[in-house]
C-alpha cells in the first residue's frame, strides 16, 4: 500500500493510499505563491518500503483581476483650447497573474467621446477639438483595464472631465464703421448713435463692455449707447 506523501507543499495535495492517485487538497496550490512542488511518495508492503519523487509544476490560471495602482482625482480639468493629443490624465493597473493573464489592455467607454486612451500605457488624451461654447461642458469617462487571459477579467474606473472656458474670441461690431450727422445743440446726454458688438465666447468671457478713448462723447459701458 502507498502510505504517505511528504515535502514542503504536501499539505496542498492528497494521495489515495490504495490507488496512488494524487489530487489537490481542500487548500489547492496558488501559482502566485508556488510555482513548482517536489513531493516525496512512500510505498510500503508492510515490511519493506520504497520511495519516489513527484515534481508538480503549477500552471497559471487567470484567477486575478487587474487592480488600478495609479489613477487621477475624481474630477479632471481641461482647457477648451488644449490641442489634440494633449494628455489629460493617466492610469496604471497591475495583475498578479503571469504571461497573457497579466498583460493589461486599456480602453475607454463610451467610444463617442472626444478622448482616447493608449491601450498599452493608460495615457488618456484629447482626440478631437473641444469647444466650450458649442459643445458639452463635462464628460463622464470610464477607463477599462482588461487582462489578456481567456476568459478576460477587467476592472473599470470613472473620471469626470470638466472643460474650462477660454476667452478665445474677440468682440465683433455689427458694422465696420458708424456715421451720424449731429446738429449743434446745448443738450447733453442725448443719444447720438447706438453701437452693437457680439462675442462668441460663453459666460464671463463673452460679456462686452464699451468705452471711448479721447472723445468729447460718452458711451454707456453696457448698452453701447
KEDOSE-161539 format. One record per residue (C-alpha): residue number from 1; residue in three letters; chain; x, y, z. Coordinates in Angstrom, 1 decimal. Layout:
% KEDOSE-161539
<r zapa="NUM" pavo="ALA" voti="A" xx="X" yy="Y" zz="Z"/>
...
% end
This chain:
% KEDOSE-161539
<r zapa="1" pavo="UNK" voti="A" xx="0.0" yy="0.0" zz="0.0"/>
<r zapa="2" pavo="UNK" voti="A" xx="1.1" yy="3.6" zz="-0.6"/>
<r zapa="3" pavo="UNK" voti="A" xx="1.0" yy="5.2" zz="2.7"/>
<r zapa="4" pavo="UNK" voti="A" xx="2.1" yy="8.9" zz="2.6"/>
<r zapa="5" pavo="UNK" voti="A" xx="3.4" yy="11.9" zz="0.7"/>
<r zapa="6" pavo="UNK" voti="A" xx="5.9" yy="14.4" zz="2.2"/>
<r zapa="7" pavo="UNK" voti="A" xx="7.5" yy="17.7" zz="1.3"/>
<r zapa="8" pavo="UNK" voti="A" xx="7.2" yy="21.4" zz="2.0"/>
<r zapa="9" pavo="UNK" voti="A" xx="4.0" yy="21.6" zz="-0.1"/>
<r zapa="10" pavo="UNK" voti="A" xx="2.5" yy="18.2" zz="0.8"/>
<r zapa="11" pavo="UNK" voti="A" xx="-0.4" yy="20.0" zz="2.5"/>
<r zapa="12" pavo="UNK" voti="A" xx="-1.6" yy="21.1" zz="-0.9"/>
<r zapa="13" pavo="UNK" voti="A" xx="-2.2" yy="17.6" zz="-2.1"/>
<r zapa="14" pavo="UNK" voti="A" xx="-3.8" yy="14.3" zz="-1.0"/>
<r zapa="15" pavo="UNK" voti="A" xx="-2.9" yy="10.7" zz="-2.0"/>
<r zapa="16" pavo="UNK" voti="A" xx="-5.2" yy="7.7" zz="-2.3"/>
<r zapa="17" pavo="UNK" voti="A" xx="-3.3" yy="5.1" zz="-0.2"/>
<r zapa="18" pavo="UNK" voti="A" xx="-4.7" yy="2.2" zz="-2.3"/>
<r zapa="19" pavo="UNK" voti="A" xx="-4.5" yy="3.5" zz="-5.9"/>
<r zapa="20" pavo="UNK" voti="A" xx="-1.7" yy="6.1" zz="-5.6"/>
<r zapa="21" pavo="UNK" voti="A" xx="-3.7" yy="8.8" zz="-7.2"/>
<r zapa="22" pavo="UNK" voti="A" xx="-2.5" yy="12.3" zz="-6.1"/>
<r zapa="23" pavo="UNK" voti="A" xx="-5.1" yy="15.1" zz="-6.1"/>
<r zapa="24" pavo="UNK" voti="A" xx="-5.3" yy="18.7" zz="-4.9"/>
<r zapa="25" pavo="UNK" voti="A" xx="-6.4" yy="19.1" zz="-1.3"/>
<r zapa="26" pavo="UNK" voti="A" xx="-9.1" yy="21.4" zz="0.1"/>
<r zapa="27" pavo="UNK" voti="A" xx="-6.3" yy="24.1" zz="0.0"/>
<r zapa="28" pavo="UNK" voti="A" xx="-5.0" yy="23.8" zz="-3.6"/>
<r zapa="29" pavo="UNK" voti="A" xx="-1.7" yy="25.5" zz="-4.7"/>
<r zapa="30" pavo="UNK" voti="A" xx="-1.7" yy="29.1" zz="-5.9"/>
<r zapa="31" pavo="UNK" voti="A" xx="0.6" yy="29.9" zz="-8.8"/>
<r zapa="32" pavo="UNK" voti="A" xx="1.2" yy="33.4" zz="-7.4"/>
<r zapa="33" pavo="UNK" voti="A" xx="2.7" yy="31.7" zz="-4.2"/>
<r zapa="34" pavo="UNK" voti="A" xx="4.0" yy="28.4" zz="-5.5"/>
<r zapa="35" pavo="UNK" voti="A" xx="5.5" yy="27.7" zz="-9.0"/>
<r zapa="36" pavo="UNK" voti="A" xx="6.5" yy="24.1" zz="-8.5"/>
<r zapa="37" pavo="UNK" voti="A" xx="6.4" yy="21.4" zz="-5.8"/>
<r zapa="38" pavo="UNK" voti="A" xx="8.5" yy="18.4" zz="-5.0"/>
<r zapa="39" pavo="UNK" voti="A" xx="6.6" yy="15.6" zz="-3.3"/>
<r zapa="40" pavo="UNK" voti="A" xx="8.1" yy="12.6" zz="-1.6"/>
<r zapa="41" pavo="UNK" voti="A" xx="6.0" yy="9.5" zz="-2.0"/>
<r zapa="42" pavo="UNK" voti="A" xx="6.5" yy="6.5" zz="0.2"/>
<r zapa="43" pavo="UNK" voti="A" xx="5.1" yy="3.0" zz="-0.6"/>
<r zapa="44" pavo="UNK" voti="A" xx="5.1" yy="0.1" zz="1.8"/>
<r zapa="45" pavo="UNK" voti="A" xx="4.1" yy="-3.6" zz="1.6"/>
<r zapa="46" pavo="UNK" voti="A" xx="4.1" yy="-3.9" zz="5.3"/>
<r zapa="47" pavo="UNK" voti="A" xx="7.7" yy="-5.0" zz="5.7"/>
<r zapa="48" pavo="UNK" voti="A" xx="9.6" yy="-3.1" zz="3.1"/>
<r zapa="49" pavo="UNK" voti="A" xx="9.2" yy="0.5" zz="1.7"/>
<r zapa="50" pavo="UNK" voti="A" xx="10.1" yy="2.2" zz="-1.5"/>
<r zapa="51" pavo="UNK" voti="A" xx="10.4" yy="6.0" zz="-2.2"/>
<r zapa="52" pavo="UNK" voti="A" xx="9.8" yy="8.2" zz="-5.2"/>
<r zapa="53" pavo="UNK" voti="A" xx="9.8" yy="11.9" zz="-6.0"/>
<r zapa="54" pavo="UNK" voti="A" xx="7.0" yy="13.6" zz="-7.9"/>
<r zapa="55" pavo="UNK" voti="A" xx="7.6" yy="17.0" zz="-9.3"/>
<r zapa="56" pavo="UNK" voti="A" xx="4.4" yy="19.1" zz="-9.8"/>
<r zapa="57" pavo="UNK" voti="A" xx="4.7" yy="22.2" zz="-11.9"/>
<r zapa="58" pavo="UNK" voti="A" xx="1.9" yy="24.8" zz="-11.2"/>
<r zapa="59" pavo="UNK" voti="A" xx="0.5" yy="26.4" zz="-14.4"/>
<r zapa="60" pavo="UNK" voti="A" xx="-1.0" yy="29.9" zz="-14.0"/>
<r zapa="61" pavo="UNK" voti="A" xx="-4.8" yy="30.3" zz="-14.2"/>
<r zapa="62" pavo="UNK" voti="A" xx="-6.4" yy="33.7" zz="-14.8"/>
<r zapa="63" pavo="UNK" voti="A" xx="-7.8" yy="33.9" zz="-11.3"/>
<r zapa="64" pavo="UNK" voti="A" xx="-6.8" yy="37.5" zz="-10.6"/>
<r zapa="65" pavo="UNK" voti="A" xx="-8.4" yy="40.7" zz="-11.9"/>
<r zapa="66" pavo="UNK" voti="A" xx="-6.4" yy="43.8" zz="-12.7"/>
<r zapa="67" pavo="UNK" voti="A" xx="-6.1" yy="46.4" zz="-9.9"/>
<r zapa="68" pavo="UNK" voti="A" xx="-5.6" yy="50.2" zz="-10.5"/>
<r zapa="69" pavo="UNK" voti="A" xx="-2.5" yy="51.4" zz="-8.7"/>
<r zapa="70" pavo="UNK" voti="A" xx="-2.2" yy="54.8" zz="-10.3"/>
<r zapa="71" pavo="UNK" voti="A" xx="-5.1" yy="57.0" zz="-11.1"/>
<r zapa="72" pavo="UNK" voti="A" xx="-6.3" yy="60.7" zz="-11.1"/>
<r zapa="73" pavo="UNK" voti="A" xx="-8.7" yy="62.5" zz="-8.9"/>
<r zapa="74" pavo="UNK" voti="A" xx="-12.4" yy="62.1" zz="-9.5"/>
<r zapa="75" pavo="UNK" voti="A" xx="-12.6" yy="65.4" zz="-11.4"/>
<r zapa="76" pavo="UNK" voti="A" xx="-10.0" yy="66.4" zz="-14.1"/>
<r zapa="77" pavo="UNK" voti="A" xx="-10.0" yy="69.9" zz="-15.7"/>
<r zapa="78" pavo="UNK" voti="A" xx="-9.0" yy="70.6" zz="-19.2"/>
<r zapa="79" pavo="UNK" voti="A" xx="-8.9" yy="73.9" zz="-21.2"/>
<r zapa="80" pavo="UNK" voti="A" xx="-11.1" yy="74.1" zz="-24.3"/>
<r zapa="81" pavo="UNK" voti="A" xx="-8.1" yy="75.4" zz="-26.2"/>
<r zapa="82" pavo="UNK" voti="A" xx="-5.8" yy="72.4" zz="-25.4"/>
<r zapa="83" pavo="UNK" voti="A" xx="-4.6" yy="70.8" zz="-28.5"/>
<r zapa="84" pavo="UNK" voti="A" xx="-5.5" yy="67.3" zz="-29.9"/>
<r zapa="85" pavo="UNK" voti="A" xx="-3.2" yy="64.6" zz="-28.4"/>
<r zapa="86" pavo="UNK" voti="A" xx="-2.7" yy="66.6" zz="-25.2"/>
<r zapa="87" pavo="UNK" voti="A" xx="-2.6" yy="64.1" zz="-22.3"/>
<r zapa="88" pavo="UNK" voti="A" xx="-5.3" yy="65.0" zz="-19.6"/>
<r zapa="89" pavo="UNK" voti="A" xx="-4.6" yy="62.1" zz="-17.2"/>
<r zapa="90" pavo="UNK" voti="A" xx="-3.1" yy="58.7" zz="-17.0"/>
<r zapa="91" pavo="UNK" voti="A" xx="-3.9" yy="55.4" zz="-15.2"/>
<r zapa="92" pavo="UNK" voti="A" xx="-2.0" yy="52.2" zz="-14.4"/>
<r zapa="93" pavo="UNK" voti="A" xx="-3.1" yy="48.8" zz="-13.4"/>
<r zapa="94" pavo="UNK" voti="A" xx="-1.3" yy="45.6" zz="-12.3"/>
<r zapa="95" pavo="UNK" voti="A" xx="-2.4" yy="41.9" zz="-12.4"/>
<r zapa="96" pavo="UNK" voti="A" xx="-0.8" yy="39.3" zz="-10.1"/>
<r zapa="97" pavo="UNK" voti="A" xx="-1.1" yy="36.6" zz="-12.8"/>
<r zapa="98" pavo="UNK" voti="A" xx="1.7" yy="35.8" zz="-15.3"/>
<r zapa="99" pavo="UNK" voti="A" xx="2.0" yy="35.8" zz="-19.1"/>
<r zapa="100" pavo="UNK" voti="A" xx="-1.0" yy="36.9" zz="-21.1"/>
<r zapa="101" pavo="UNK" voti="A" xx="-3.1" yy="36.6" zz="-17.9"/>
<r zapa="102" pavo="UNK" voti="A" xx="-1.2" yy="39.7" zz="-16.6"/>
<r zapa="103" pavo="UNK" voti="A" xx="-0.9" yy="41.7" zz="-19.8"/>
<r zapa="104" pavo="UNK" voti="A" xx="-3.2" yy="44.8" zz="-19.4"/>
<r zapa="105" pavo="UNK" voti="A" xx="-5.1" yy="46.5" zz="-22.3"/>
<r zapa="106" pavo="UNK" voti="A" xx="-6.8" yy="49.8" zz="-21.7"/>
<r zapa="107" pavo="UNK" voti="A" xx="-10.0" yy="51.0" zz="-23.4"/>
<r zapa="108" pavo="UNK" voti="A" xx="-12.4" yy="53.9" zz="-22.9"/>
<r zapa="109" pavo="UNK" voti="A" xx="-16.2" yy="54.0" zz="-22.7"/>
<r zapa="110" pavo="UNK" voti="A" xx="-18.2" yy="55.3" zz="-24.4"/>
<r zapa="111" pavo="UNK" voti="A" xx="-16.2" yy="55.4" zz="-27.6"/>
<r zapa="112" pavo="UNK" voti="A" xx="-18.1" yy="58.5" zz="-28.9"/>
<r zapa="113" pavo="UNK" voti="A" xx="-16.2" yy="60.9" zz="-26.5"/>
<r zapa="114" pavo="UNK" voti="A" xx="-13.5" yy="63.4" zz="-27.8"/>
<r zapa="115" pavo="UNK" voti="A" xx="-10.9" yy="61.4" zz="-25.9"/>
<r zapa="116" pavo="UNK" voti="A" xx="-8.9" yy="58.3" zz="-26.4"/>
<r zapa="117" pavo="UNK" voti="A" xx="-6.5" yy="56.1" zz="-24.4"/>
<r zapa="118" pavo="UNK" voti="A" xx="-3.2" yy="54.5" zz="-25.3"/>
<r zapa="119" pavo="UNK" voti="A" xx="-4.0" yy="50.8" zz="-25.0"/>
<r zapa="120" pavo="UNK" voti="A" xx="-0.6" yy="49.9" zz="-23.6"/>
<r zapa="121" pavo="UNK" voti="A" xx="0.4" yy="52.7" zz="-21.2"/>
<r zapa="122" pavo="UNK" voti="A" xx="-3.0" yy="54.1" zz="-20.0"/>
<r zapa="123" pavo="UNK" voti="A" xx="-2.4" yy="57.7" zz="-21.1"/>
<r zapa="124" pavo="UNK" voti="A" xx="-5.8" yy="59.4" zz="-21.8"/>
<r zapa="125" pavo="UNK" voti="A" xx="-5.6" yy="62.3" zz="-24.3"/>
<r zapa="126" pavo="UNK" voti="A" xx="-7.7" yy="64.6" zz="-26.4"/>
<r zapa="127" pavo="UNK" voti="A" xx="-8.7" yy="63.0" zz="-29.7"/>
<r zapa="128" pavo="UNK" voti="A" xx="-10.9" yy="65.8" zz="-31.1"/>
<r zapa="129" pavo="UNK" voti="A" xx="-11.0" yy="69.6" zz="-30.7"/>
<r zapa="130" pavo="UNK" voti="A" xx="-13.1" yy="70.8" zz="-27.7"/>
<r zapa="131" pavo="UNK" voti="A" xx="-15.4" yy="73.7" zz="-27.8"/>
<r zapa="132" pavo="UNK" voti="A" xx="-16.9" yy="75.0" zz="-24.5"/>
<r zapa="133" pavo="UNK" voti="A" xx="-19.2" yy="77.5" zz="-26.4"/>
<r zapa="134" pavo="UNK" voti="A" xx="-20.9" yy="74.9" zz="-28.7"/>
<r zapa="135" pavo="UNK" voti="A" xx="-20.1" yy="71.6" zz="-27.1"/>
<r zapa="136" pavo="UNK" voti="A" xx="-20.5" yy="69.8" zz="-23.7"/>
<r zapa="137" pavo="UNK" voti="A" xx="-19.1" yy="71.3" zz="-20.5"/>
<r zapa="138" pavo="UNK" voti="A" xx="-18.2" yy="68.0" zz="-18.9"/>
<r zapa="139" pavo="UNK" voti="A" xx="-17.8" yy="64.3" zz="-19.8"/>
<r zapa="140" pavo="UNK" voti="A" xx="-18.0" yy="61.1" zz="-17.8"/>
<r zapa="141" pavo="UNK" voti="A" xx="-15.1" yy="59.0" zz="-18.9"/>
<r zapa="142" pavo="UNK" voti="A" xx="-14.8" yy="55.3" zz="-18.0"/>
<r zapa="143" pavo="UNK" voti="A" xx="-11.4" yy="53.7" zz="-18.3"/>
<r zapa="144" pavo="UNK" voti="A" xx="-11.4" yy="49.9" zz="-18.5"/>
<r zapa="145" pavo="UNK" voti="A" xx="-8.3" yy="47.8" zz="-17.7"/>
<r zapa="146" pavo="UNK" voti="A" xx="-8.6" yy="44.2" zz="-19.1"/>
<r zapa="147" pavo="UNK" voti="A" xx="-6.1" yy="41.4" zz="-18.9"/>
<r zapa="148" pavo="UNK" voti="A" xx="-5.5" yy="39.2" zz="-21.9"/>
<r zapa="149" pavo="UNK" voti="A" xx="-6.4" yy="35.9" zz="-20.4"/>
<r zapa="150" pavo="UNK" voti="A" xx="-9.3" yy="33.6" zz="-21.5"/>
<r zapa="151" pavo="UNK" voti="A" xx="-11.8" yy="34.5" zz="-20.3"/>
<r zapa="152" pavo="UNK" voti="A" xx="-10.6" yy="38.0" zz="-19.7"/>
<r zapa="153" pavo="UNK" voti="A" xx="-11.0" yy="39.8" zz="-16.4"/>
<r zapa="154" pavo="UNK" voti="A" xx="-11.3" yy="43.5" zz="-16.1"/>
<r zapa="155" pavo="UNK" voti="A" xx="-11.8" yy="46.5" zz="-13.7"/>
<r zapa="156" pavo="UNK" voti="A" xx="-13.0" yy="50.0" zz="-14.5"/>
<r zapa="157" pavo="UNK" voti="A" xx="-13.0" yy="53.5" zz="-13.0"/>
<r zapa="158" pavo="UNK" voti="A" xx="-14.9" yy="56.6" zz="-14.0"/>
<r zapa="159" pavo="UNK" voti="A" xx="-13.4" yy="60.2" zz="-14.1"/>
<r zapa="160" pavo="UNK" voti="A" xx="-15.4" yy="63.4" zz="-14.8"/>
<r zapa="161" pavo="UNK" voti="A" xx="-13.5" yy="65.6" zz="-17.3"/>
<r zapa="162" pavo="UNK" voti="A" xx="-14.6" yy="69.3" zz="-16.9"/>
<r zapa="163" pavo="UNK" voti="A" xx="-14.0" yy="71.6" zz="-19.9"/>
<r zapa="164" pavo="UNK" voti="A" xx="-12.9" yy="75.1" zz="-18.8"/>
<r zapa="165" pavo="UNK" voti="A" xx="-14.0" yy="78.2" zz="-20.9"/>
<r zapa="166" pavo="UNK" voti="A" xx="-11.3" yy="80.3" zz="-22.5"/>
<r zapa="167" pavo="UNK" voti="A" xx="-11.5" yy="83.8" zz="-23.9"/>
<r zapa="168" pavo="UNK" voti="A" xx="-10.7" yy="82.8" zz="-27.5"/>
<r zapa="169" pavo="UNK" voti="A" xx="-13.0" yy="85.1" zz="-29.5"/>
<r zapa="170" pavo="UNK" voti="A" xx="-12.7" yy="88.9" zz="-29.8"/>
<r zapa="171" pavo="UNK" voti="A" xx="-15.9" yy="91.1" zz="-29.8"/>
<r zapa="172" pavo="UNK" voti="A" xx="-17.1" yy="91.9" zz="-33.3"/>
<r zapa="173" pavo="UNK" voti="A" xx="-19.1" yy="95.1" zz="-34.2"/>
<r zapa="174" pavo="UNK" voti="A" xx="-22.2" yy="94.6" zz="-36.4"/>
<r zapa="175" pavo="UNK" voti="A" xx="-20.8" yy="97.4" zz="-38.6"/>
<r zapa="176" pavo="UNK" voti="A" xx="-17.3" yy="98.2" zz="-39.8"/>
<r zapa="177" pavo="UNK" voti="A" xx="-17.9" yy="102.0" zz="-39.2"/>
<r zapa="178" pavo="UNK" voti="A" xx="-20.7" yy="104.2" zz="-37.9"/>
<r zapa="179" pavo="UNK" voti="A" xx="-21.6" yy="107.7" zz="-39.2"/>
<r zapa="180" pavo="UNK" voti="A" xx="-24.0" yy="110.2" zz="-37.7"/>
<r zapa="181" pavo="UNK" voti="A" xx="-24.8" yy="113.9" zz="-38.6"/>
<r zapa="182" pavo="UNK" voti="A" xx="-25.3" yy="115.9" zz="-35.4"/>
<r zapa="183" pavo="UNK" voti="A" xx="-26.9" yy="119.3" zz="-35.2"/>
<r zapa="184" pavo="UNK" voti="A" xx="-25.4" yy="121.8" zz="-32.8"/>
<r zapa="185" pavo="UNK" voti="A" xx="-27.3" yy="121.8" zz="-29.6"/>
<r zapa="186" pavo="UNK" voti="A" xx="-26.7" yy="122.7" zz="-25.9"/>
<r zapa="187" pavo="UNK" voti="A" xx="-28.5" yy="119.5" zz="-24.8"/>
<r zapa="188" pavo="UNK" voti="A" xx="-26.4" yy="116.8" zz="-23.1"/>
<r zapa="189" pavo="UNK" voti="A" xx="-26.9" yy="113.1" zz="-22.5"/>
<r zapa="190" pavo="UNK" voti="A" xx="-28.8" yy="112.6" zz="-25.8"/>
<r zapa="191" pavo="UNK" voti="A" xx="-28.3" yy="109.6" zz="-27.9"/>
<r zapa="192" pavo="UNK" voti="A" xx="-26.1" yy="110.1" zz="-30.9"/>
<r zapa="193" pavo="UNK" voti="A" xx="-25.7" yy="106.6" zz="-32.2"/>
<r zapa="194" pavo="UNK" voti="A" xx="-26.1" yy="103.0" zz="-30.8"/>
<r zapa="195" pavo="UNK" voti="A" xx="-23.2" yy="100.7" zz="-31.4"/>
<r zapa="196" pavo="UNK" voti="A" xx="-23.5" yy="96.9" zz="-31.1"/>
<r zapa="197" pavo="UNK" voti="A" xx="-21.0" yy="94.2" zz="-30.7"/>
<r zapa="198" pavo="UNK" voti="A" xx="-21.2" yy="90.4" zz="-30.1"/>
<r zapa="199" pavo="UNK" voti="A" xx="-18.8" yy="87.9" zz="-28.7"/>
<r zapa="200" pavo="UNK" voti="A" xx="-18.9" yy="84.1" zz="-29.5"/>
<r zapa="201" pavo="UNK" voti="A" xx="-17.5" yy="83.2" zz="-26.1"/>
<r zapa="202" pavo="UNK" voti="A" xx="-19.9" yy="81.9" zz="-23.4"/>
<r zapa="203" pavo="UNK" voti="A" xx="-20.1" yy="83.1" zz="-19.9"/>
<r zapa="204" pavo="UNK" voti="A" xx="-18.0" yy="85.8" zz="-18.4"/>
<r zapa="205" pavo="UNK" voti="A" xx="-15.5" yy="85.9" zz="-21.4"/>
<r zapa="206" pavo="UNK" voti="A" xx="-18.5" yy="86.8" zz="-23.7"/>
<r zapa="207" pavo="UNK" voti="A" xx="-19.6" yy="89.8" zz="-21.6"/>
<r zapa="208" pavo="UNK" voti="A" xx="-18.9" yy="93.0" zz="-23.6"/>
<r zapa="209" pavo="UNK" voti="A" xx="-18.0" yy="96.4" zz="-22.1"/>
<r zapa="210" pavo="UNK" voti="A" xx="-18.0" yy="99.6" zz="-24.3"/>
<r zapa="211" pavo="UNK" voti="A" xx="-15.7" yy="102.6" zz="-23.8"/>
<r zapa="212" pavo="UNK" voti="A" xx="-14.5" yy="105.6" zz="-25.8"/>
<r zapa="213" pavo="UNK" voti="A" xx="-11.0" yy="107.0" zz="-25.8"/>
<r zapa="214" pavo="UNK" voti="A" xx="-10.0" yy="110.7" zz="-26.1"/>
<r zapa="215" pavo="UNK" voti="A" xx="-13.5" yy="111.9" zz="-27.0"/>
<r zapa="216" pavo="UNK" voti="A" xx="-16.0" yy="114.7" zz="-26.0"/>
<r zapa="217" pavo="UNK" voti="A" xx="-18.7" yy="112.0" zz="-26.1"/>
<r zapa="218" pavo="UNK" voti="A" xx="-19.6" yy="109.3" zz="-23.6"/>
<r zapa="219" pavo="UNK" voti="A" xx="-20.8" yy="105.8" zz="-24.2"/>
<r zapa="220" pavo="UNK" voti="A" xx="-22.9" yy="103.6" zz="-21.9"/>
<r zapa="221" pavo="UNK" voti="A" xx="-20.5" yy="100.7" zz="-20.9"/>
<r zapa="222" pavo="UNK" voti="A" xx="-23.2" yy="98.1" zz="-21.0"/>
<r zapa="223" pavo="UNK" voti="A" xx="-25.5" yy="99.1" zz="-23.9"/>
<r zapa="224" pavo="UNK" voti="A" xx="-23.2" yy="100.8" zz="-26.3"/>
<r zapa="225" pavo="UNK" voti="A" xx="-25.4" yy="103.9" zz="-26.4"/>
% end
